[in-house]
C-alpha cells in the first residue's frame, strides 16, 4: 500500500513509506558522518592509501546501517 | 528542527510535555534498536548450539538494551530541554538551535571526562546534528520541488523532519 488517501483527497505517505524514508535519511546521514569520523579514526590508527579507502568505506557502511536502523525505528514508533 | 514547523515550545502550556515526549521516544528507540543489535551480537558471540545461542542473545538483550535506551533517553531529554530553552530565549526556531543544543548536550554529558573530551563530544554532537538538519532541509526542498502543486506537502515535510530531529540525537552519541 503505497499511499493512503488523506483528508484532502491527496496522497499522504503511509507508515511504511515514512519508515523507509527514515531509513534512507538515516543511511545518508550515517554515511556522511561515517566518512567524516571514519577518516579521522582510520588515519589515526595508521592506515594509508588503498587500505585507508577500504577502512573508510567500511566505517561508512556500518554507521549508515546503524543510523538508518535507528532512524527507521524512530519513525516507526511515531506513526 | 525545520523552519516550517510551528514551535511547540512557544506555547507555554505545551512546554514540558515535548521534553517528556522526546525522552520517552528516545528510550523506546534505543531499547528497540539496542534489542535488535544486541540480539545479533549475543547470537554470534555464544557457543555453538541453537539453545546456547538463543539464550545468549536473550541475555545480551536483557542486559544491554535497557542500558542503551537509558543513554538515548538522557541524550534526547537533555537535547530537548536545551532546544526548548533556546527557542524560548531566541524567540525563533532554526537549525542553529538544534546544532547548538546538540553540541551543548555532548559537552554536558562528557563533563566528567575532562575538557578535552567535552570539546570532542561537543564537536561530534554539533556535526551530527548539522548533518541531520541538512538532510531534513534537503528532504524538504526535494519534496517541495517534486510535488510543487500539492497543497499537502506544505505541511507534510514539516511533520516529517520534526519527528526525526528530536529523537535522532539519541542515536549517535553512543558510538563514541
gemmi code that builds the backbone of each chain (N, CA, C; Angstrom):
import gemmi

chains = {
    "A": [
        ("UNK", (0.846, -1.190, 0.000), (0.000, 0.000, 0.000), (0.878, 1.236, 0.000)),
        ("UNK", (1.061, 1.777, -1.185), (1.998, 2.892, -1.284), (1.459, 4.173, -0.690)),
        ("UNK", (0.180, 4.440, -0.884), (-0.350, 5.694, -0.371), (-1.673, 5.448, 0.313)),
        ("UNK", (-1.996, 6.299, 1.248), (-3.329, 6.296, 1.818), (-3.953, 7.638, 1.474)),
        ("UNK", (-5.255, 7.657, 1.384), (-5.890, 8.901, 0.990), (-6.071, 9.781, 2.214)),
        ("UNK", (-5.493, 10.939, 2.153), (-5.545, 11.853, 3.282), (-6.858, 12.597, 3.311)),
        ("UNK", (-7.002, 13.475, 4.279), (-8.259, 14.213, 4.438), (-8.543, 15.140, 3.262)),
        ("UNK", (-7.499, 15.525, 2.516), (-7.731, 16.418, 1.388), (-7.912, 15.642, 0.094)),
        ("UNK", (-8.057, 14.339, 0.175), (-8.143, 13.545, -1.034), (-6.813, 13.512, -1.758)),
        ("UNK", (-5.748, 13.806, -1.034), (-4.414, 13.854, -1.637), (-3.597, 12.730, -1.042)),
        ("UNK", (-2.554, 12.363, -1.737), (-1.772, 11.242, -1.233), (-0.911, 11.695, -0.059)),
        ("UNK", (-0.840, 10.820, 0.916), (-0.035, 11.088, 2.090), (0.829, 9.863, 2.314)),
        ("UNK", (2.058, 10.046, 2.708), (2.891, 8.858, 2.854), (2.347, 7.928, 3.939)),
        ("UNK", (2.377, 6.644, 3.650), (1.893, 5.684, 4.635), (2.976, 5.445, 5.671)),
        ("UNK", (2.598, 4.662, 6.662), (3.531, 4.385, 7.740), (4.807, 3.751, 7.203)),
        ("UNK", (4.623, 2.777, 6.325), (5.799, 2.081, 5.783), (6.662, 3.028, 4.971)),
        ("UNK", (6.003, 3.921, 4.234), (6.772, 4.906, 3.468), (7.616, 5.766, 4.373)),
        ("UNK", (7.013, 6.140, 5.501), (7.766, 7.006, 6.402), (8.926, 6.256, 7.024)),
        ("UNK", (8.714, 4.982, 7.343), (9.821, 4.199, 7.889), (10.937, 4.095, 6.859)),
        ("UNK", (10.532, 3.853, 5.608), (11.525, 3.753, 4.534), (12.289, 5.050, 4.386)),
        ("UNK", (11.514, 6.132, 4.402), (12.140, 7.449, 4.267), (13.099, 7.695, 5.428)),
        ("UNK", (12.671, 7.322, 6.631), (13.550, 7.476, 7.789), (14.812, 6.670, 7.630)),
        ("UNK", (14.667, 5.450, 7.124), (15.865, 4.629, 6.937), (16.796, 5.275, 5.927)),
        ("UNK", (16.219, 5.757, 4.846), (17.059, 6.353, 3.809), (17.774, 7.585, 4.327)),
        ("UNK", (17.019, 8.405, 5.051), (17.638, 9.615, 5.577), (18.721, 9.269, 6.588)),
        ("UNK", (18.424, 8.324, 7.454), (19.425, 7.906, 8.429), (20.641, 7.315, 7.751)),
        ("UNK", (20.399, 6.572, 6.693), (21.527, 5.968, 5.977), (22.416, 7.059, 5.389)),
        ("UNK", (21.773, 8.079, 4.787), (22.569, 9.166, 4.191), (23.360, 9.900, 5.264)),
        ("UNK", (22.674, 10.224, 6.371), (23.364, 10.934, 7.446), (24.502, 10.076, 8.002)),
        ("UNK", (24.206, 8.787, 8.163), (25.229, 7.898, 8.699), (26.421, 7.763, 7.774)),
        ("UNK", (26.162, 7.732, 6.474), (27.275, 7.665, 5.523), (28.148, 8.903, 5.641)),
        ("UNK", (27.495, 10.066, 5.708), (28.264, 11.303, 5.799), (29.072, 11.336, 7.093)),
        ("UNK", (28.390, 10.981, 8.195), (29.095, 11.002, 9.476), (30.216, 9.967, 9.490)),
        ("UNK", (29.939, 8.799, 8.907), (30.964, 7.761, 8.864), (32.154, 8.195, 8.040)),
        ("UNK", (31.906, 8.918, 6.936), (33.019, 9.407, 6.122), (33.891, 10.345, 6.939)),
        ("UNK", (33.224, 11.236, 7.685), (33.980, 12.209, 8.473), (34.781, 11.541, 9.587)),
        ("UNK", (34.030, 10.863, 10.462), (34.689, 10.308, 11.644), (35.562, 9.117, 11.287)),
        ("UNK", (35.128, 8.360, 10.274), (35.933, 7.208, 9.858), (37.282, 7.624, 9.314)),
        ("UNK", (37.317, 8.731, 8.570), (38.603, 9.191, 8.052), (39.561, 9.491, 9.194)),
        ("UNK", (39.032, 10.197, 10.204), (39.914, 10.533, 11.323), (40.430, 9.289, 12.010)),
        ("UNK", (39.508, 8.387, 12.337), (39.963, 7.261, 13.155), (40.859, 6.326, 12.347)),
        ("UNK", (40.594, 6.191, 11.032), (41.455, 5.323, 10.235), (42.837, 5.941, 10.056)),
        ("UNK", (42.867, 7.261, 9.897), (44.181, 7.911, 9.785), (44.939, 7.763, 11.082)),
        ("UNK", (44.200, 7.843, 12.192), (44.872, 7.796, 13.482), (45.506, 6.434, 13.729)),
        ("UNK", (44.843, 5.363, 13.279), (45.454, 4.061, 13.509), (46.436, 3.709, 12.414)),
        ("UNK", (46.745, 4.676, 11.564), (47.874, 4.493, 10.661), (47.564, 3.827, 9.337)),
        ("UNK", (46.309, 3.930, 8.875), (46.012, 3.380, 7.547), (46.364, 4.427, 6.483)),
        ("UNK", (46.882, 3.956, 5.382), (47.174, 4.873, 4.283), (46.802, 4.207, 2.964)),
        ("UNK", (46.610, 5.068, 1.953), (46.406, 4.557, 0.601), (45.153, 3.724, 0.437)),
        ("UNK", (45.313, 2.602, -0.245), (44.191, 1.731, -0.563), (43.487, 1.220, 0.693)),
        ("UNK", (44.295, 0.878, 1.671), (43.768, 0.373, 2.930), (42.855, 1.407, 3.584)),
        ("UNK", (43.291, 2.672, 3.477), (42.505, 3.755, 4.069), (41.135, 3.852, 3.416)),
        ("UNK", (41.113, 3.768, 2.091), (39.835, 3.859, 1.372), (38.895, 2.737, 1.822)),
        ("UNK", (39.467, 1.527, 1.908), (38.647, 0.400, 2.347), (38.129, 0.597, 3.754)),
        ("UNK", (38.988, 1.062, 4.638), (38.587, 1.257, 6.034), (37.495, 2.294, 6.158)),
        ("UNK", (37.661, 3.407, 5.426), (36.651, 4.457, 5.496), (35.328, 3.960, 4.917)),
        ("UNK", (35.417, 3.213, 3.819), (34.195, 2.674, 3.227), (33.464, 1.765, 4.185)),
        ("UNK", (34.214, 0.941, 4.884), (33.584, 0.031, 5.836), (32.904, 0.799, 6.953)),
        ("UNK", (33.612, 1.799, 7.488), (33.000, 2.611, 8.541), (31.743, 3.295, 8.046)),
        ("UNK", (31.798, 3.785, 6.803), (30.628, 4.473, 6.265), (29.425, 3.547, 6.186)),
        ("UNK", (29.648, 2.333, 5.660), (28.516, 1.421, 5.543), (27.978, 1.048, 6.912)),
        ("UNK", (28.907, 0.799, 7.854), (28.469, 0.409, 9.196), (27.624, 1.491, 9.833)),
        ("UNK", (28.155, 2.723, 9.822), (27.404, 3.755, 10.533), (26.137, 4.105, 9.767)),
        ("UNK", (26.186, 3.992, 8.434), (24.953, 4.202, 7.681), (23.889, 3.203, 8.078)),
        ("UNK", (24.270, 1.946, 8.187), (23.298, 0.925, 8.572), (22.768, 1.155, 9.970)),
        ("UNK", (23.652, 1.483, 10.901), (23.203, 1.697, 12.276), (22.251, 2.883, 12.363)),
        ("UNK", (22.674, 4.009, 11.788), (21.839, 5.202, 11.828), (20.510, 4.941, 11.151)),
        ("UNK", (20.590, 4.287, 10.003), (19.370, 4.032, 9.269), (18.394, 3.209, 10.077)),
        ("UNK", (18.908, 2.167, 10.738), (18.027, 1.339, 11.546), (17.378, 2.141, 12.663)),
        ("UNK", (18.199, 2.913, 13.353), (17.634, 3.675, 14.464), (16.626, 4.712, 13.985)),
        ("UNK", (16.960, 5.361, 12.882), (16.054, 6.383, 12.362), (14.748, 5.742, 11.910)),
        ("UNK", (14.834, 4.561, 11.306), (13.611, 3.886, 10.878), (12.761, 3.531, 12.090)),
        ("UNK", (13.395, 3.075, 13.164), (12.640, 2.768, 14.381), (12.005, 4.035, 14.931)),
        ("UNK", (12.817, 5.127, 14.912), (12.297, 6.391, 15.403), (11.052, 6.829, 14.645)),
        ("UNK", (11.061, 6.601, 13.329), (9.881, 6.922, 12.535), (8.749, 5.969, 12.865)),
        ("UNK", (9.105, 4.690, 13.007), (8.080, 3.678, 13.212), (7.308, 3.887, 14.500)),
        ("UNK", (7.989, 4.297, 15.573), (7.261, 4.438, 16.839), (6.424, 5.699, 16.877)),
        ("UNK", (6.534, 6.544, 15.879), (5.786, 7.797, 15.901), (4.616, 7.812, 14.938)),
        ("UNK", (4.359, 6.690, 14.259), (3.232, 6.813, 13.340), (2.088, 5.874, 13.703)),
    ],
    "B": [
        ("UNK", (14.808, 22.268, 14.508), (14.006, 21.495, 13.566), (13.667, 22.355, 12.347)),
        ("UNK", (12.938, 21.794, 11.443), (12.582, 22.505, 10.217), (11.954, 23.852, 10.534)),
        ("UNK", (12.293, 24.818, 9.678), (11.821, 26.164, 9.949), (10.304, 26.219, 9.850)),
        ("UNK", (9.724, 25.295, 9.081), (8.300, 25.343, 8.835), (7.501, 24.882, 10.041)),
        ("UNK", (8.125, 24.102, 10.892), (7.370, 23.520, 11.986), (6.998, 24.588, 12.998)),
        ("UNK", (5.728, 24.652, 13.360), (5.366, 25.577, 14.420), (5.959, 25.066, 15.724)),
        ("UNK", (6.493, 25.975, 16.481), (7.219, 25.503, 17.648), (6.287, 25.221, 18.802)),
        ("UNK", (6.328, 24.007, 19.301), (5.501, 23.709, 20.462), (6.004, 24.457, 21.689)),
        ("UNK", (7.293, 24.795, 21.671), (7.872, 25.419, 22.848), (7.324, 26.799, 23.087)),
        ("UNK", (6.829, 27.452, 22.031), (6.407, 28.825, 22.193), (5.109, 28.906, 22.994)),
        ("UNK", (4.328, 27.842, 22.934), (3.084, 27.852, 23.693), (3.385, 27.324, 25.079)),
        ("UNK", (3.223, 28.184, 26.065), (3.694, 27.832, 27.400), (3.095, 26.540, 27.923)),
        ("UNK", (1.826, 26.313, 27.611), (1.179, 25.142, 28.172), (1.799, 23.833, 27.728)),
        ("UNK", (2.386, 23.854, 26.529), (2.873, 22.592, 25.974), (4.313, 22.310, 26.338)),
        ("UNK", (4.975, 23.336, 26.864), (6.415, 23.272, 27.059), (6.986, 21.961, 27.548)),
        ("UNK", (6.684, 21.585, 28.774), (7.432, 20.461, 29.338), (7.101, 19.166, 28.637)),
        ("UNK", (5.942, 19.110, 28.022), (5.499, 17.811, 27.528), (6.300, 17.354, 26.330)),
        ("UNK", (6.802, 18.296, 25.579), (7.628, 17.879, 24.454), (8.907, 17.202, 24.938)),
        ("UNK", (9.438, 17.716, 26.044), (10.668, 17.132, 26.579), (10.406, 15.704, 27.046)),
        ("UNK", (9.314, 15.552, 27.777), (8.971, 14.207, 28.260), (8.767, 13.269, 27.083)),
        ("UNK", (8.081, 13.808, 26.073), (7.788, 13.022, 24.888), (9.069, 12.552, 24.198)),
        ("UNK", (9.998, 13.485, 24.027), (11.262, 13.135, 23.373), (12.048, 12.135, 24.180)),
        ("UNK", (12.005, 12.339, 25.475), (12.740, 11.442, 26.365), (12.215, 10.013, 26.200)),
        ("UNK", (10.901, 9.881, 26.257), (10.313, 8.559, 26.116), (10.542, 7.974, 24.738)),
        ("UNK", (10.413, 8.823, 23.724), (10.652, 8.348, 22.355), (12.064, 7.856, 22.187)),
        ("UNK", (13.009, 8.607, 22.740), (14.403, 8.200, 22.624), (14.644, 6.903, 23.367)),
        ("UNK", (14.004, 6.752, 24.543), (14.190, 5.497, 25.281), (13.675, 4.323, 24.461)),
        ("UNK", (12.473, 4.493, 23.911), (11.895, 3.407, 23.124), (12.783, 3.056, 21.952)),
        ("UNK", (13.237, 4.110, 21.273), (14.072, 3.874, 20.099), (15.354, 3.141, 20.484)),
        ("UNK", (15.979, 3.609, 21.546), (17.220, 2.974, 21.973), (16.991, 1.539, 22.408)),
        ("UNK", (15.879, 1.314, 23.116), (15.636, -0.035, 23.607), (15.352, -0.986, 22.452)),
        ("UNK", (14.533, -0.551, 21.493), (14.209, -1.438, 20.373), (15.441, -1.666, 19.506)),
        ("UNK", (16.100, -0.548, 19.131), (17.286, -0.687, 18.283), (18.376, -1.480, 18.977)),
        ("UNK", (18.587, -1.171, 20.262), (19.578, -1.926, 21.024), (19.204, -3.393, 21.094)),
        ("UNK", (17.909, -3.668, 21.243), (17.454, -5.051, 21.259), (17.823, -5.774, 19.988)),
        ("UNK", (17.587, -5.120, 18.845), (17.905, -5.771, 17.573), (19.402, -6.062, 17.470)),
        ("UNK", (20.204, -5.023, 17.747), (21.643, -5.213, 17.561), (22.224, -6.180, 18.582)),
        ("UNK", (21.737, -6.096, 19.826), (22.261, -6.999, 20.847), (21.842, -8.435, 20.589)),
        ("UNK", (20.657, -8.619, 20.002), (20.228, -9.980, 19.690), (21.217, -10.614, 18.723)),
        ("UNK", (21.605, -9.855, 17.707), (22.552, -10.391, 16.733), (23.902, -10.648, 17.385)),
        ("UNK", (24.329, -9.671, 18.175), (25.644, -9.794, 18.786), (25.690, -10.977, 19.749)),
        ("UNK", (24.641, -11.084, 20.602), (24.612, -12.175, 21.551), (24.553, -13.520, 20.855)),
        ("UNK", (23.835, -13.568, 19.755), (23.726, -14.808, 18.995), (25.090, -15.216, 18.450)),
        ("UNK", (25.811, -14.254, 17.934), (27.095, -14.586, 17.318), (28.179, -14.887, 18.335)),
        ("UNK", (28.038, -14.291, 19.517), (29.110, -14.471, 20.493), (28.927, -15.687, 21.389)),
        ("UNK", (27.852, -16.431, 21.198), (27.608, -17.560, 22.094), (28.254, -18.825, 21.547)),
        ("UNK", (28.426, -19.809, 22.450), (28.959, -21.090, 21.995), (27.994, -21.774, 21.019)),
        ("UNK", (28.524, -22.726, 20.280), (27.733, -23.406, 19.247), (26.528, -24.098, 19.866)),
        ("UNK", (25.453, -24.200, 19.091), (24.238, -24.841, 19.584), (23.137, -23.815, 19.663)),
        ("UNK", (22.021, -24.139, 18.999), (20.945, -23.157, 18.890), (20.460, -22.709, 20.270)),
        ("UNK", (20.399, -23.662, 21.181), (19.915, -23.329, 22.513), (20.801, -22.306, 23.200)),
        ("UNK", (22.104, -22.566, 23.157), (23.054, -21.630, 23.749), (22.954, -20.269, 23.095)),
        ("UNK", (22.846, -20.304, 21.768), (22.845, -19.039, 21.038), (21.612, -18.216, 21.370)),
        ("UNK", (20.454, -18.878, 21.414), (19.237, -18.139, 21.731), (19.299, -17.566, 23.141)),
        ("UNK", (19.806, -18.414, 24.067), (19.885, -17.935, 25.440), (20.868, -16.772, 25.549)),
        ("UNK", (21.990, -16.891, 24.816), (22.977, -15.809, 24.842), (22.404, -14.528, 24.293)),
        ("UNK", (21.613, -14.664, 23.242), (21.077, -13.440, 22.670), (20.052, -12.825, 23.600)),
        ("UNK", (19.272, -13.661, 24.286), (18.310, -13.130, 25.255), (19.025, -12.412, 26.394)),
        ("UNK", (20.118, -13.026, 26.883), (20.869, -12.396, 27.970), (21.420, -11.050, 27.533)),
        ("UNK", (21.962, -11.022, 26.309), (22.536, -9.760, 25.825), (21.464, -8.692, 25.736)),
        ("UNK", (20.278, -9.080, 25.240), (19.198, -8.090, 25.143), (18.816, -7.590, 26.519)),
        ("UNK", (18.668, -8.534, 27.464), (18.198, -8.118, 28.783), (19.195, -7.207, 29.486)),
        ("UNK", (20.494, -7.441, 29.264), (21.446, -6.597, 29.974), (21.702, -5.280, 29.260)),
        ("UNK", (21.791, -5.314, 27.936), (22.277, -4.130, 27.254), (21.187, -3.211, 26.701)),
        ("UNK", (20.054, -3.775, 26.279), (19.072, -2.923, 25.609), (18.512, -1.828, 26.521)),
        ("UNK", (18.146, -2.144, 27.767), (17.642, -1.066, 28.617), (18.700, -0.007, 28.897)),
        ("UNK", (19.940, -0.468, 28.982), (21.026, 0.467, 29.227), (21.144, 1.457, 28.072)),
        ("UNK", (21.102, 0.911, 26.871), (21.201, 1.755, 25.680), (20.007, 2.700, 25.613)),
        ("UNK", (18.831, 2.155, 25.919), (17.645, 3.005, 25.934), (17.818, 4.136, 26.927)),
        ("UNK", (18.390, 3.834, 28.085), (18.614, 4.867, 29.095), (19.538, 5.950, 28.590)),
        ("UNK", (20.617, 5.563, 27.922), (21.512, 6.636, 27.489), (20.909, 7.434, 26.351)),
        ("UNK", (20.112, 6.771, 25.522), (19.387, 7.526, 24.495), (18.440, 8.518, 25.161)),
        ("UNK", (17.757, 8.052, 26.197), (16.772, 8.914, 26.849), (17.450, 10.122, 27.464)),
        ("UNK", (18.606, 9.910, 28.092), (19.326, 11.036, 28.685), (19.689, 12.038, 27.601)),
        ("UNK", (20.205, 11.519, 26.503), (20.607, 12.417, 25.418), (19.409, 13.170, 24.867)),
        ("UNK", (18.349, 12.421, 24.580), (17.168, 13.050, 23.990), (16.537, 14.061, 24.926)),
        ("UNK", (16.443, 13.711, 26.200), (15.825, 14.611, 27.158), (16.617, 15.893, 27.318)),
        ("UNK", (17.921, 15.774, 27.477), (18.759, 16.956, 27.653), (18.734, 17.808, 26.397)),
        ("UNK", (18.802, 17.141, 25.265), (18.772, 17.863, 24.000), (17.497, 18.666, 23.882)),
        ("UNK", (16.398, 17.989, 24.168), (15.108, 18.636, 24.008), (14.972, 19.811, 24.964)),
        ("UNK", (15.477, 19.632, 26.175), (15.420, 20.696, 27.164), (16.179, 21.922, 26.676)),
        ("UNK", (17.400, 21.708, 26.186), (18.206, 22.837, 25.722), (17.558, 23.472, 24.495)),
        ("UNK", (17.052, 22.614, 23.604), (16.418, 23.114, 22.387), (15.234, 24.009, 22.726)),
        ("UNK", (14.397, 23.512, 23.630), (13.220, 24.288, 24.017), (13.624, 25.599, 24.659)),
        ("UNK", (14.620, 25.552, 25.537), (15.041, 26.792, 26.193), (15.557, 27.775, 25.165)),
        ("UNK", (16.268, 27.250, 24.148), (16.811, 28.162, 23.154), (15.713, 28.777, 22.303)),
        ("UNK", (14.700, 27.968, 21.976), (13.581, 28.527, 21.212), (12.955, 29.667, 21.999)),
        ("UNK", (12.798, 29.429, 23.287), (12.190, 30.436, 24.141), (13.065, 31.683, 24.215)),
        ("UNK", (14.353, 31.483, 24.394), (15.238, 32.632, 24.606), (15.472, 33.422, 23.328)),
        ("UNK", (15.672, 32.710, 22.223), (15.959, 33.434, 20.988), (14.692, 33.873, 20.276)),
        ("UNK", (13.590, 33.258, 20.636), (12.333, 33.645, 20.019), (12.185, 33.176, 18.592)),
        ("UNK", (13.058, 32.297, 18.131), (12.862, 31.740, 16.790), (13.357, 30.305, 16.753)),
        ("UNK", (12.944, 29.632, 15.701), (13.293, 28.233, 15.611), (14.008, 27.988, 14.294)),
        ("UNK", (15.276, 27.691, 14.342), (16.032, 27.438, 13.114), (17.034, 26.323, 13.373)),
        ("UNK", (17.719, 25.852, 12.332), (18.650, 24.742, 12.525), (19.741, 25.028, 13.543)),
        ("UNK", (20.073, 26.292, 13.729), (21.147, 26.584, 14.688), (20.772, 26.174, 16.084)),
        ("UNK", (19.483, 26.258, 16.417), (19.050, 25.794, 17.730), (19.465, 24.353, 17.949)),
        ("UNK", (19.118, 23.498, 16.981), (19.406, 22.077, 17.170), (20.899, 21.828, 17.198)),
        ("UNK", (21.625, 22.529, 16.313), (23.066, 22.277, 16.262), (23.710, 22.682, 17.577)),
        ("UNK", (23.325, 23.867, 18.065), (23.907, 24.305, 19.333), (23.494, 23.379, 20.459)),
        ("UNK", (22.240, 22.967, 20.473), (21.854, 22.113, 21.602), (22.517, 20.753, 21.504)),
        ("UNK", (22.739, 20.275, 20.282), (23.487, 19.018, 20.163), (24.884, 19.151, 20.714)),
        ("UNK", (25.553, 20.227, 20.365), (26.910, 20.433, 20.847), (26.931, 20.580, 22.364)),
        ("UNK", (25.971, 21.370, 22.883), (25.941, 21.575, 24.336), (25.645, 20.270, 25.064)),
        ("UNK", (24.705, 19.501, 24.509), (24.374, 18.225, 25.153), (25.596, 17.328, 25.200)),
        ("UNK", (26.301, 17.249, 24.069), (27.516, 16.427, 24.055), (28.514, 16.899, 25.086)),
        ("UNK", (28.681, 18.213, 25.183), (29.647, 18.750, 26.135), (29.229, 18.435, 27.562)),
        ("UNK", (27.936, 18.649, 27.850), (27.490, 18.449, 29.233), (27.626, 16.984, 29.644)),
        ("UNK", (27.254, 16.095, 28.733), (27.297, 14.681, 29.113), (28.727, 14.160, 29.224)),
        ("UNK", (29.691, 14.864, 28.609), (31.083, 14.417, 28.732), (31.807, 15.184, 29.827)),
        ("UNK", (31.058, 15.978, 30.604), (31.704, 16.890, 31.545), (32.617, 16.185, 32.529)),
        ("UNK", (32.266, 14.969, 32.880), (33.075, 14.286, 33.889), (34.358, 13.697, 33.322)),
        ("UNK", (34.521, 13.766, 32.017), (35.738, 13.206, 31.424), (36.786, 14.251, 31.117)),
        ("UNK", (36.559, 15.462, 31.526), (37.566, 16.489, 31.319), (37.303, 17.325, 30.094)),
        ("UNK", (37.975, 18.496, 30.041), (37.709, 19.480, 28.982), (37.954, 18.937, 27.581)),
        ("UNK", (39.006, 18.139, 27.396), (39.306, 17.659, 26.051), (38.170, 16.786, 25.529)),
        ("UNK", (37.705, 15.887, 26.384), (36.591, 15.020, 25.991), (35.354, 15.844, 25.725)),
        ("UNK", (35.175, 16.921, 26.506), (33.997, 17.760, 26.298), (34.026, 18.393, 24.914)),
        ("UNK", (35.202, 18.903, 24.519), (35.283, 19.538, 23.202), (35.023, 18.514, 22.102)),
        ("UNK", (35.629, 17.341, 22.235), (35.428, 16.317, 21.209), (33.983, 15.918, 21.098)),
        ("UNK", (33.373, 15.690, 22.239), (31.985, 15.241, 22.244), (31.053, 16.329, 21.726)),
        ("UNK", (31.381, 17.590, 22.062), (30.565, 18.692, 21.573), (30.669, 18.793, 20.056)),
        ("UNK", (31.889, 18.643, 19.537), (32.054, 18.729, 18.086), (31.266, 17.627, 17.417)),
        ("UNK", (31.333, 16.449, 18.012), (30.622, 15.327, 17.428), (29.110, 15.569, 17.421)),
        ("UNK", (28.587, 16.024, 18.560), (27.152, 16.308, 18.613), (26.754, 17.377, 17.616)),
        ("UNK", (27.558, 18.443, 17.552), (27.223, 19.531, 16.634), (27.249, 19.074, 15.192)),
        ("UNK", (28.292, 18.321, 14.827), (28.404, 17.872, 13.432), (27.246, 16.948, 13.079)),
        ("UNK", (26.931, 16.031, 13.992), (25.839, 15.097, 13.693), (24.527, 15.826, 13.512)),
        ("UNK", (24.270, 16.786, 14.401), (23.001, 17.490, 14.256), (22.976, 18.347, 13.030)),
        ("UNK", (24.154, 18.904, 12.669), (24.197, 19.684, 11.435), (23.880, 18.789, 10.248)),
        ("UNK", (24.414, 17.566, 10.263), (24.120, 16.630, 9.168), (22.632, 16.312, 9.112)),
        ("UNK", (22.066, 16.062, 10.286), (20.635, 15.715, 10.303), (19.797, 16.882, 9.815)),
        ("UNK", (20.133, 18.083, 10.307), (19.374, 19.245, 9.869), (19.528, 19.446, 8.370)),
        ("UNK", (20.749, 19.265, 7.882), (20.972, 19.415, 6.450), (20.146, 18.417, 5.658)),
        ("UNK", (20.119, 17.177, 6.130), (19.327, 16.163, 5.437), (17.853, 16.535, 5.463)),
        ("UNK", (17.387, 17.066, 6.609), (15.993, 17.469, 6.697), (15.666, 18.585, 5.720)),
        ("UNK", (16.591, 19.559, 5.620), (16.352, 20.683, 4.704), (16.329, 20.185, 3.260)),
        ("UNK", (17.299, 19.325, 2.934), (17.336, 18.785, 1.572), (16.065, 18.022, 1.257)),
        ("UNK", (15.643, 17.229, 2.231), (14.438, 16.415, 2.025), (13.238, 17.313, 1.790)),
        ("UNK", (13.127, 18.361, 2.606), (12.006, 19.285, 2.444), (12.043, 19.931, 1.073)),
        ("UNK", (13.243, 20.372, 0.679), (13.345, 21.045, -0.615), (12.999, 20.090, -1.740)),
        ("UNK", (13.532, 18.884, -1.644), (13.276, 17.879, -2.665), (11.788, 17.584, -2.758)),
        ("UNK", (11.189, 17.379, -1.604), (9.760, 17.056, -1.589), (8.955, 18.196, -2.166)),
        ("UNK", (9.337, 19.444, -1.878), (8.506, 20.539, -2.359), (8.721, 20.810, -3.842)),
        ("UNK", (9.918, 20.476, -4.381), (10.040, 20.655, -5.819), (9.319, 19.539, -6.545)),
        ("UNK", (9.354, 18.344, -5.933), (8.762, 17.216, -6.618), (7.245, 17.303, -6.665)),
        ("UNK", (6.678, 17.803, -5.587), (5.229, 17.886, -5.513), (4.839, 19.347, -5.394)),
        ("UNK", (5.319, 20.144, -6.347), (5.200, 21.593, -6.202), (3.764, 22.036, -5.988)),
        ("UNK", (2.797, 21.393, -6.673), (1.451, 21.911, -6.507), (0.567, 21.074, -5.600)),
        ("UNK", (1.147, 20.212, -4.801), (0.339, 19.511, -3.821), (0.175, 20.396, -2.596)),
        ("UNK", (-1.068, 20.690, -2.238), (-1.259, 21.504, -1.037), (-0.786, 20.738, 0.195)),
        ("UNK", (-0.821, 19.415, 0.039), (-0.476, 18.525, 1.119), (0.943, 18.727, 1.617)),
        ("UNK", (1.825, 18.917, 0.651), (3.222, 18.770, 1.020), (3.771, 19.952, 1.768)),
        ("UNK", (2.975, 21.015, 1.827), (3.467, 22.124, 2.622), (3.521, 21.722, 4.082)),
        ("UNK", (2.575, 20.895, 4.506), (2.656, 20.542, 5.928), (3.252, 19.169, 6.128)),
        ("UNK", (3.451, 18.463, 5.026), (3.980, 17.125, 5.205), (5.439, 17.106, 5.604)),
        ("UNK", (6.287, 17.826, 4.884), (7.691, 17.859, 5.292), (7.829, 18.399, 6.694)),
        ("UNK", (6.920, 19.283, 7.050), (7.056, 19.883, 8.369), (6.749, 18.863, 9.446)),
        ("UNK", (5.940, 17.876, 9.108), (5.704, 16.903, 10.169), (6.720, 15.768, 10.122)),
        ("UNK", (7.423, 15.649, 8.989), (8.442, 14.599, 8.957), (9.719, 14.999, 9.672)),
        ("UNK", (10.350, 16.098, 9.290), (11.611, 16.442, 9.941), (11.523, 16.533, 11.454)),
        ("UNK", (10.475, 17.128, 12.000), (10.470, 17.263, 13.458), (10.551, 15.928, 14.158)),
        ("UNK", (9.902, 14.928, 13.582), (9.953, 13.638, 14.253), (11.372, 13.103, 14.319)),
        ("UNK", (12.102, 13.119, 13.189), (13.475, 12.665, 13.289), (14.321, 13.534, 14.182)),
        ("UNK", (14.134, 14.846, 14.111), (15.159, 15.616, 14.774), (15.222, 15.469, 16.278)),
        ("UNK", (14.103, 15.442, 16.991), (14.313, 15.318, 18.419), (14.916, 13.979, 18.781)),
        ("UNK", (14.468, 12.946, 18.097), (14.900, 11.629, 18.543), (16.290, 11.241, 18.081)),
        ("UNK", (16.639, 11.555, 16.863), (17.903, 11.078, 16.332), (19.061, 11.334, 17.234)),
        ("UNK", (18.951, 12.371, 17.963), (20.109, 12.725, 18.762), (20.482, 11.591, 19.576)),
        ("UNK", (19.469, 10.877, 19.968), (19.719, 9.747, 20.795), (20.740, 8.847, 20.172)),
        ("UNK", (20.621, 8.651, 18.902), (21.344, 7.543, 18.327), (22.821, 7.644, 18.344)),
        ("UNK", (23.254, 8.864, 18.097), (24.616, 8.931, 17.634), (25.640, 8.889, 18.701)),
        ("UNK", (25.362, 9.619, 19.720), (26.451, 9.829, 20.669), (26.927, 8.531, 21.243)),
        ("UNK", (26.148, 7.524, 21.174), (26.518, 6.262, 21.799), (27.763, 5.670, 21.223)),
        ("UNK", (28.025, 6.022, 19.983), (29.045, 5.247, 19.312), (30.392, 5.784, 19.528)),
        ("UNK", (30.495, 6.707, 20.422), (31.757, 7.359, 20.579), (32.611, 6.562, 21.509)),
    ],
}
model = gemmi.Model(1)
for chain_id, residues in chains.items():
    chain = gemmi.Chain(chain_id)
    for i, (resn, *xyz) in enumerate(residues, 1):
        res = gemmi.Residue()
        res.name, res.seqid = resn, gemmi.SeqId(i, " ")
        for name, pos in zip(("N", "CA", "C"), xyz):
            atom = gemmi.Atom()
            atom.name, atom.element = name, gemmi.Element(name[0])
            atom.pos, atom.b_iso = gemmi.Position(*pos), 0.0
            res.add_atom(atom)
        chain.add_residue(res)
    model.add_chain(chain)
structure = gemmi.Structure()
structure.add_model(model)
structure.setup_entities()
